[in-house]
Amino acid sequence: VLGLSAPFRSRRTSCLLLAFLFSLAAPVSPARASFFDTFGASARGMALGNSMAAISEGWASLYYNPAALALSEDVEFSIGLFSANPEKSGQIVVGPEGEPRPPRDLENITGPSFGLVVPIQRLTPKRLPMPWAIGVGVFVPRQALSTTMLIKPSFPFDVVFQERNQTLALHFGISTRITSAVYLGLGFVSQVSTPVDLVFTPVDARGRESRTQFSTPSVLGGILVRPSERLRLGLVYRQECTLESTWAIHFRVPDIPGIPESPILTSYVLGFVPENIAFGAAYTITERWRISGELAWYRWGAYEGPYKSAPEGIFKDIVVPRIGVMYRITRKLEARGGFYYEPTPVPKQSTGAAYPIGNDRFVPSVGIGYTFRAPWGILAKPLTLDAYFQYHILMGRDSHYRPIDPDDQD
């Protein structure tokens, strides 16, 4: 799949990927966490294995490292299309004599992204002592602004692919250069959630009311250091992001014993991105070759599951290594490749009140970018077209699980 970045020096865009999901859910109505947290935020970044803490640029810096926004010298606008085509395999056996059944089919995840970076100097006639820049980026899922899924506690749910990929995500950031070699940036990320009210009336008519709202923003902070022309160093902190779906069930049935007058409130955590810290370095080997690497730590041990009732220690912290390589074929054409390994945060367990699953991921990727200099005599600024291919290889895994409730064995 190709992606297109519109004028003003932006290089953004789209994806084709294979993912895995082994889960159950009953789709009803909106809420989950960001597509970017599972797959990445730009065609260039995903082609480089998301090893972008030290080498990000343009609007995707809002996700990878907001400090890099201040590197932009001109207004940059980007538009792209993301398309993830997930596949899965596996069987679930219910009970000691239950019949095996496959996981339910998955829908493709498709949607556009939009990004804008504006140097503050372009907004004022006065010369600023330091460069400042602001940026905004958004991913809009095609199916709906967000999706809520009800998860049976004893049925398998995937903590990465099931929960986080189909909701509108809004990023905002600001950046400045404090010395000739040091840049600082601050960003905010918010997603859409949709609280739902279900109403049961005396005639058993069911009404549903929902309202869409943005979740409480989570914070990103970044530092970018350029000790030399060839070397860049980046450090990024991302705050934990928890997206909840709240359900209020009202029974408006008077004079019937046992029916509560006040609503029954239920809250699910259907999108969780752990607190994480990433350190990256990028080095220009020659005029044609450039390499970037990154180590990221994710605090998955703080996750309590969708019902906030998982036993302590059911999830573990992980470290994710990433690497990317760029080769400039000509001044206008660049080839890219990347790889990262992400271990699952879910250790094997035999009993419990929840049934999380996960797989170690090996993710190779390739990509290419071509820059048109003031194309067709129409646009005054460069236009870049980027494309990439990413493939998620999930290691097979068997899980034998017995719920705490002996009458509910999966």
Disulfide bonds with the S-S distance in Angstrom:
none
